[in-house]
Amino acid sequence: MRLRHTAAAAFGALALVVTLPTSASAATGDFSYKFVGLDGSPQSATLHDPVSPGCVPLPEVADPGSSEPAFAPHNDTDEWVMVFTEPDCTGDSWTLRPHGNPATDRLKLRSVFLTGRH
């Protein structure tokens, strides 16, 4: 009888752990991009170990009314990343592979979605 209660308790504890919500983790690596600064000169920015999964609006270019989109993204994280032409992960999108090569300057973006997929 005790063995049955012990097994039931262990199974219940395992079920509880499995159903607990997981918190956001971070992708390992850097996601970088270029943008035009307020003075008109090219700038670059890097997201180090960005939170994943989730949408990240790029702060320098998040307002379409006051800035040009960012360009030339480089996904050097361990996750698949989707880049979007509009803020809040809307608009046209393209997928970048983990640890891929830098994209061309023609690829424009205003937000990034880290998929959580390796």
C-alpha positions, 0 to 999 in steps of 0.5 A: 500500500505504501509503495502505491501512495509513494508512486502516486505522490511522485507522479503527482509531483512530476505532473505539477512540475510539467504543468508549471508555466515556464519563464522567458529564457534568452537566446545565446549569442548576438543579433545585430543590425544597422540603422541611420542615426539622427545625424544621418550617419550609419550606426549599428546596434546589437542585442546580446542574448535577447529574450526568447521567445518573443517580439523585440521592437528595435528602439532606434527605428520603431517609429515609422514616422520619424525614422528609416527602417534598420537594415543588414540584420545578422542573426548570430544567435542559436535560434531561428529569428523572424525579422519584420518590416513594421513595429510589433512584429507586423508587416512582411517577414523573413526568417534568418537561420541560427548563426547565419551570414549577415543579410544584405543592406536591402533587407529592411526591418523594424522588429524581430521575433525570436522563435525559441527554436534552435 
